Amino acid sequence: MTRFSLPLGSVVLSSLTFALSVAAARPASAQEYLPTATAQLASGIESGGKGVARARTRMRVGVDLRVDEMPEDLLSFAVLLDMEPRAAIGADLRYGRMIGPLTITAGPAAYFVPGTLLGACASATYRIPRTGRFSLGIGPEATTYFIGSDLPDGKVMWQVLMQAGLRVDL
């Protein structure tokens, strides 16, 4: 029968290395979420096949969520509130990328009340810092709606809006 033995120095060195590595290890920390509240007003032009007209005035109120490991990427959810010429309620979900003071977002947008609209939107917002947590934003947004009961004569509707608002890091 073969016997296998380790030198005592090797066992002590291995044990010491293991003990030091356990003692020096830092506890793992979870990702930290970086939420931001946003509110924007927007208006512009739109068309649904019968010429170009002034678009609805819209308020967008939402939350942007980022992770500290990738602070340039964000996921945004917002409620859309059309105020005039008629009231409507909707929502959008956007993926965004912050490039310096510019935030570029895109994703689906929908209205649910009084009629339905489903489409896609994209925007670019230039952020103007005011304090450490507060900034103003301004920029264009383009939206196209291609499904829904609120489409004029079943045609694709598009909007080009100028939006302005504020964001507060929570």
Backbone bond lengths (Angstrom), bond angles and torsions (degrees), N, CA, C in turn:
res aa  C-N    CA-C-N  psi(-1)  N-CA   C-N-CA  omega(-1)  CA-C   N-CA-C  phi
1 M - - - 1.431 - - 1.523 108.00 -
2 T 1.337 114.94 136.55 1.459 120.39 -177.63 1.516 108.69 -91.94
3 R 1.285 114.19 136.03 1.459 119.39 176.74 1.510 108.41 -106.77
4 F 1.303 114.64 137.05 1.453 120.14 178.12 1.515 107.36 -113.74
5 S 1.309 117.44 127.11 1.454 120.15 179.50 1.521 109.42 -135.67
6 L 1.311 114.12 145.65 1.464 121.08 177.44 1.514 108.95 -103.40
7 P 1.303 116.97 142.63 1.466 118.20 174.95 1.527 110.19 -63.96
8 L 1.291 116.79 144.77 1.462 122.58 -177.20 1.516 111.63 -58.64
9 G 1.321 119.04 -37.84 1.462 122.86 179.57 1.522 111.74 -62.66
10 S 1.317 116.85 -37.70 1.463 121.66 180.00 1.528 110.58 -67.75
11 V 1.318 117.36 -40.99 1.468 121.96 178.86 1.524 109.87 -65.33
12 V 1.318 117.63 -44.23 1.467 122.01 -179.30 1.526 109.70 -64.66
13 L 1.333 117.32 -44.34 1.465 121.28 -179.65 1.532 111.31 -64.21
14 S 1.313 117.80 -42.15 1.468 121.33 177.99 1.521 111.12 -64.07
15 S 1.330 116.80 -42.61 1.470 121.01 179.58 1.519 111.24 -65.67
16 L 1.319 116.27 -41.06 1.458 120.90 179.39 1.534 110.83 -65.83
17 T 1.328 117.47 -42.52 1.464 121.69 177.74 1.519 110.61 -61.53
18 F 1.325 117.21 -44.07 1.465 121.22 178.82 1.531 110.97 -62.95
19 A 1.317 117.96 -45.16 1.469 121.72 -179.13 1.522 111.45 -63.45
20 L 1.334 117.12 -42.00 1.465 120.30 178.74 1.522 112.11 -66.66
21 S 1.321 116.99 -38.63 1.463 119.08 -179.66 1.526 111.39 -68.90
22 V 1.324 117.24 -35.52 1.468 120.12 176.59 1.529 110.06 -68.76
23 A 1.326 117.13 -41.45 1.466 120.72 -179.06 1.526 111.81 -68.52
24 A 1.326 116.99 -33.87 1.466 120.33 -177.19 1.521 112.77 -84.51
25 A 1.302 117.86 -13.02 1.468 120.57 -177.48 1.522 110.28 -67.66
26 R 1.336 115.79 134.96 1.461 120.81 176.69 1.519 108.83 -90.83
27 P 1.312 117.15 148.48 1.462 118.02 176.89 1.528 109.86 -65.10
28 A 1.317 115.62 143.27 1.465 120.69 179.48 1.519 109.21 -70.99
29 S 1.315 116.26 139.44 1.461 119.63 177.75 1.521 108.96 -110.49
30 A 1.304 115.77 143.28 1.455 121.37 -179.54 1.525 109.52 -78.64
31 Q 1.309 115.08 165.68 1.453 119.68 176.78 1.522 109.35 -64.34
32 E 1.307 114.98 145.86 1.456 119.91 177.99 1.522 108.31 -106.63
33 Y 1.326 115.93 129.24 1.458 120.82 178.62 1.518 109.95 -84.31
34 L 1.330 116.08 142.99 1.459 122.61 -179.85 1.531 108.34 -119.65
35 P 1.344 118.45 86.48 1.468 120.43 -178.60 1.526 112.33 -80.63
36 T 1.310 115.21 149.68 1.460 122.67 177.54 1.525 108.25 -137.13
37 A 1.317 117.17 130.87 1.469 121.97 174.56 1.526 108.27 -89.50
38 T 1.330 116.84 138.57 1.462 121.32 -179.69 1.525 110.46 -131.05
39 A 1.317 115.48 148.91 1.464 122.28 174.13 1.527 107.02 -147.01
40 Q 1.345 116.41 129.83 1.461 121.10 -176.69 1.522 110.15 -139.72
41 L 1.324 115.59 147.42 1.460 123.22 169.52 1.519 107.07 -110.84
42 A 1.334 116.80 142.11 1.464 119.76 -178.63 1.520 110.51 -147.14
43 S 1.321 114.72 148.52 1.454 122.39 172.94 1.518 107.24 -159.18
44 G 1.313 116.12 165.61 1.467 119.42 -178.21 1.513 110.40 176.00
45 I 1.337 115.49 -132.91 1.459 120.76 -179.60 1.522 109.62 -124.03
46 E 1.349 115.28 156.48 1.455 120.87 177.59 1.519 109.71 -149.71
47 S 1.326 114.20 161.45 1.461 119.97 176.98 1.517 108.97 -150.18
48 G 1.310 113.81 144.74 1.455 120.71 176.54 1.514 110.46 -131.25
49 G 1.326 116.46 25.81 1.451 120.36 177.99 1.516 114.45 107.43
50 K 1.323 118.86 -13.00 1.467 122.11 -178.74 1.515 110.95 -114.37
51 G 1.303 118.11 47.50 1.456 120.98 -178.95 1.510 111.49 87.20
52 V 1.304 115.09 176.57 1.470 121.81 -178.05 1.526 108.67 -100.51
53 A 1.326 115.17 136.50 1.471 121.14 179.93 1.527 108.67 -135.68
54 R 1.324 115.28 169.91 1.463 120.07 176.23 1.526 108.61 -68.33
55 A 1.322 116.06 135.39 1.466 121.70 -179.39 1.521 110.40 -76.35
56 R 1.294 115.09 164.46 1.453 121.81 175.39 1.528 109.58 -62.94
57 T 1.317 116.80 146.94 1.457 121.02 173.07 1.521 106.66 -83.64
58 R 1.319 115.88 127.69 1.456 121.01 -171.33 1.520 111.41 -128.20
59 M 1.322 115.19 143.13 1.462 121.89 170.96 1.524 107.00 -111.98
60 R 1.319 115.66 133.14 1.471 122.04 178.26 1.519 107.14 -118.70
61 V 1.336 117.20 119.50 1.461 122.63 -179.33 1.521 107.39 -123.39
62 G 1.337 115.87 123.73 1.452 117.10 -175.38 1.509 115.09 -158.28
63 V 1.320 113.73 -169.86 1.453 123.15 179.85 1.523 108.74 -132.33
64 D 1.327 116.11 131.60 1.459 122.43 171.60 1.520 106.75 -101.87
65 L 1.320 116.33 136.61 1.452 120.27 -179.98 1.525 109.18 -123.64
66 R 1.344 115.20 124.67 1.464 121.72 177.31 1.518 108.57 -122.92
67 V 1.326 116.70 164.17 1.460 122.99 177.08 1.521 107.34 -116.45
68 D 1.331 117.32 139.82 1.472 120.56 -175.60 1.523 113.72 -59.84
69 E 1.326 118.19 -24.42 1.457 120.54 179.67 1.536 112.53 -75.96
70 M 1.330 116.96 -25.58 1.465 122.59 177.72 1.530 108.65 -136.02
71 P 1.344 118.68 68.55 1.459 120.77 -172.58 1.528 114.33 -68.25
72 E 1.335 118.60 -12.89 1.462 120.49 179.49 1.529 111.66 -80.06
73 D 1.333 118.81 -22.90 1.462 123.02 -179.50 1.519 109.72 -93.77
74 L 1.322 116.34 140.76 1.457 119.48 178.92 1.520 110.95 -142.01
75 L 1.316 114.73 155.41 1.451 123.27 173.00 1.513 105.65 -119.82
76 S 1.328 116.03 126.96 1.459 120.98 -173.92 1.522 109.96 -120.76
77 F 1.326 116.44 134.21 1.457 122.75 173.26 1.517 107.54 -125.36
78 A 1.335 116.86 133.52 1.467 119.43 -178.64 1.523 111.13 -144.62
79 V 1.315 114.22 154.35 1.463 122.82 171.93 1.524 106.56 -96.15
80 L 1.341 116.44 134.32 1.462 122.52 178.18 1.524 108.64 -104.01
81 L 1.324 116.20 125.99 1.461 121.73 -179.40 1.522 108.46 -123.68
82 D 1.333 117.02 103.01 1.460 120.41 174.64 1.515 107.43 -79.06
83 M 1.354 115.91 132.22 1.464 119.84 -174.54 1.517 113.16 -104.47
84 E 1.334 117.70 -35.03 1.455 120.22 178.96 1.517 109.08 -157.03
85 P 1.272 123.11 152.79 1.454 127.46 9.29 1.522 114.04 -75.23
86 R 1.341 117.82 -13.11 1.465 119.24 173.13 1.518 107.99 -144.10
87 A 1.306 115.97 154.17 1.464 121.17 -177.00 1.524 110.64 -78.92
88 A 1.321 115.54 143.29 1.464 122.72 174.98 1.518 108.40 -153.81
89 I 1.333 115.50 153.54 1.459 121.37 -179.47 1.518 109.13 -127.44
90 G 1.325 115.70 134.73 1.456 120.85 179.34 1.514 110.98 -152.69
91 A 1.327 115.68 -166.13 1.463 121.48 179.60 1.522 109.34 -155.86
92 D 1.312 115.69 159.54 1.461 119.92 172.51 1.519 109.57 -140.80
93 L 1.316 115.01 157.17 1.454 123.74 177.70 1.520 105.84 -131.62
94 R 1.330 116.58 124.05 1.456 119.47 -174.22 1.524 111.48 -132.32
95 Y 1.320 114.49 146.52 1.459 121.75 167.84 1.515 105.85 -99.59
96 G 1.314 117.47 138.87 1.454 119.93 -178.33 1.511 112.46 -136.30
97 R 1.316 113.60 162.30 1.467 121.84 178.27 1.521 107.80 -134.98
98 M 1.327 116.85 126.66 1.454 121.88 177.98 1.530 107.84 -94.13
99 I 1.327 116.23 122.79 1.457 122.84 178.82 1.521 106.38 -122.91
100 G 1.316 116.20 95.03 1.456 120.13 -174.59 1.518 109.54 62.16
101 P 1.343 118.36 -129.90 1.466 120.38 179.72 1.532 113.28 -82.53
102 L 1.322 118.21 0.59 1.464 122.59 -176.92 1.522 110.42 -103.81
103 T 1.335 116.59 133.46 1.460 122.01 174.42 1.522 107.88 -116.91
104 I 1.325 116.76 125.09 1.462 122.44 178.78 1.521 107.17 -112.27
105 T 1.349 117.49 127.53 1.461 121.90 -178.44 1.521 110.27 -130.79
106 A 1.334 115.69 156.46 1.469 121.82 175.93 1.518 108.98 -157.88
107 G 1.332 115.89 150.58 1.455 120.04 177.74 1.510 112.05 166.05
108 P 1.330 116.71 -175.94 1.465 121.22 179.98 1.532 112.10 -76.98
109 A 1.335 114.80 149.55 1.469 121.97 175.80 1.518 107.82 -134.80
110 A 1.323 116.68 145.85 1.462 120.02 -178.46 1.524 110.24 -149.34
111 Y 1.326 114.73 149.33 1.466 122.29 170.43 1.515 107.08 -116.69
112 F 1.353 115.73 142.58 1.454 121.24 -175.71 1.521 113.20 -116.62
113 V 1.329 118.08 -29.62 1.455 122.94 -174.52 1.517 108.28 -134.18
114 P 1.305 123.10 133.22 1.458 129.47 1.92 1.532 112.59 -81.91
115 G 1.325 118.95 -29.09 1.463 121.88 175.26 1.514 108.62 -114.85
116 T 1.315 116.53 176.99 1.456 119.77 -179.11 1.525 110.87 -107.40
117 L 1.311 114.73 144.27 1.463 123.41 172.95 1.519 106.94 -143.17
118 L 1.329 117.43 138.98 1.451 121.83 175.60 1.513 108.04 -134.75
119 G 1.323 115.70 132.35 1.449 119.30 -178.32 1.512 112.06 -163.20
120 A 1.323 115.36 -158.82 1.461 122.37 -178.54 1.522 109.02 -132.70
121 C 1.326 115.52 149.09 1.463 120.24 -179.41 1.525 110.01 -135.84
122 A 1.319 114.88 156.53 1.464 122.44 175.56 1.525 107.26 -145.29
123 S 1.326 115.89 143.62 1.462 118.88 -179.53 1.521 110.61 -147.50
124 A 1.316 114.27 160.37 1.460 122.64 173.27 1.523 106.16 -132.22
125 T 1.320 116.53 127.07 1.462 121.23 -178.39 1.520 109.42 -124.58
126 Y 1.315 115.58 126.86 1.459 121.71 175.20 1.521 107.73 -92.57
127 R 1.333 116.99 120.86 1.459 122.05 -178.32 1.515 110.96 -92.28
128 I 1.329 115.33 133.08 1.461 122.78 177.48 1.525 107.25 -115.00
129 P 1.345 118.21 103.79 1.472 120.23 -177.85 1.529 111.52 -63.81
130 R 1.324 116.14 136.80 1.469 121.56 176.83 1.520 110.44 -111.71
131 T 1.321 117.86 -44.17 1.463 122.88 174.15 1.520 106.18 -139.13
132 G 1.314 117.74 -172.09 1.455 121.08 -179.64 1.516 114.19 -60.16
133 R 1.332 117.99 -36.14 1.469 121.32 -175.86 1.517 113.78 -110.60
134 F 1.289 119.03 -10.62 1.460 123.36 -170.70 1.523 109.90 -117.37
135 S 1.338 116.91 134.34 1.465 119.96 175.13 1.520 110.11 -145.04
136 L 1.313 115.82 154.92 1.460 122.92 174.78 1.521 107.42 -97.29
137 G 1.320 116.30 158.25 1.460 119.84 178.90 1.510 110.71 -144.06
138 I 1.328 115.97 146.00 1.455 121.49 178.00 1.523 108.13 -148.10
139 G 1.329 116.21 144.33 1.453 118.38 177.85 1.518 112.88 169.44
140 P 1.339 116.13 172.81 1.464 121.04 -178.58 1.529 112.06 -86.21
141 E 1.319 114.39 158.17 1.462 122.14 174.20 1.518 108.30 -141.68
142 A 1.310 117.22 138.27 1.466 122.53 175.98 1.525 108.38 -122.38
143 T 1.326 115.59 133.92 1.458 121.17 -179.08 1.517 108.67 -135.80
144 T 1.315 115.88 142.42 1.456 120.79 172.68 1.525 108.32 -129.83
145 Y 1.316 115.99 134.64 1.466 122.01 178.20 1.520 107.36 -112.99
146 F 1.330 116.97 128.63 1.461 120.28 -174.89 1.515 114.12 -126.50
147 I 1.327 118.41 -6.19 1.462 122.66 177.37 1.521 107.76 -134.88
148 G 1.336 117.20 140.52 1.448 119.57 172.77 1.508 114.94 144.63
149 S 1.320 114.16 159.55 1.465 120.81 -179.48 1.517 112.26 -76.44
150 D 1.314 117.89 -15.07 1.459 122.03 -176.62 1.535 112.92 -95.88
151 L 1.341 117.00 6.93 1.469 119.82 177.84 1.526 109.99 -74.10
152 P 1.335 118.08 135.82 1.459 119.71 177.93 1.531 110.74 -70.67
153 D 1.312 117.12 118.92 1.469 123.93 178.21 1.520 112.83 53.67
154 G 1.318 118.34 29.15 1.448 121.94 177.93 1.519 114.53 69.68
155 K 1.336 118.43 15.77 1.461 121.81 -179.20 1.522 110.67 -93.86
156 V 1.304 115.55 161.11 1.465 120.94 176.53 1.527 108.68 -70.81
157 M 1.318 115.41 135.77 1.461 121.06 179.08 1.521 108.40 -111.77
158 W 1.324 117.97 139.81 1.454 121.61 177.15 1.513 110.33 -129.78
159 Q 1.317 115.00 155.22 1.458 122.53 177.73 1.529 109.25 -136.86
160 V 1.301 116.44 142.79 1.458 122.64 168.66 1.521 105.42 -124.12
161 L 1.317 115.99 116.85 1.460 121.57 -173.76 1.526 110.59 -119.20
162 M 1.314 115.75 154.23 1.467 122.26 167.85 1.520 104.95 -108.77
163 Q 1.322 116.18 125.80 1.443 120.41 -177.74 1.529 110.42 -115.47
164 A 1.309 115.47 148.08 1.465 121.59 176.06 1.521 107.14 -142.83
165 G 1.322 116.71 141.62 1.447 118.68 -179.07 1.501 112.84 -173.36
166 L 1.328 114.45 -162.01 1.449 120.36 -178.66 1.503 109.95 -135.63
167 R 1.339 114.63 159.60 1.469 121.82 175.93 1.514 108.30 -138.70
168 V 1.323 114.91 141.78 1.455 121.64 -178.79 1.528 107.99 -129.93
169 D 1.323 116.68 121.38 1.453 121.14 175.76 1.523 108.57 -73.12
170 L 1.321 116.23 126.43 1.475 120.55 -177.46 1.503 111.67 -89.48
